[in-house]
């Protein structure tokens, strides 16, 4: 089964609320407390958005976690989805594993095209597209000069 890719900017996310218990993830079962929210996309598909990295001691709930970067997005069947944050993490890992020439590569946009992640990037001289080859590896393609 292919992992569904979700652009968080395209979801309508309801107000979050505290919850707890357990749910399955790609790394095993998460047990504990979290914030979660119901969400839906433009086609009416429903999702569960979850934040597990929570500061439970804060008095200001707006500072309890990074609301722009949930830890999990589950589809209506409970399957974990990939977000643009996941793809950006893949790019950052790829940059760290490659030559220093990639240090100044700046990702300017991440979109979903034909069901695949595409990152648009630039450095001082050129522009590039970055894609996931389907096995977790990043493929870089030269697009042109700036």
C-alpha positions, 0 to 999 in steps of 0.5 A: 500500500502506498503511503498517502501524501498530505499537504497540511496547507490544504487541510481544514483543521478543527480546534485541537483538544487533549486526548490520550491512550494509544494508536499505531504508527509506522514505528510501533504503537504510541502510548501516552497523551497528545493533542488531536484535531479532526481535519478534512481536505477539499474532497471531504476525506477525513483525517486525525491530526496529532501532536505528541511533543507537548509541553503539558506544564505551560499555562498558555495552550497556544505554546503547548506545541508546534501547531504548524507541525503535527507529529502524525496525520492519520487517514480515516482508516487510521493509516499514517500519512506523509506530510511536507514536513516528512519530505523536508526531513528527507531532504535535510538528511540527504543534504547532510549525507552529501557534499558541502556543495549542497549546504547552500541549497534552499528549498523554496516550495514543496508540492504534490505532483502526480501523487509524488513530492516535488521540492523546488530549490535554488542555490546562488546560481541554479534552480533544481527539483528534488523528488523522492524516488519511492524508496526514500532516496532524494533525486536532484534534477537541474532545472536552470540558471537563475 
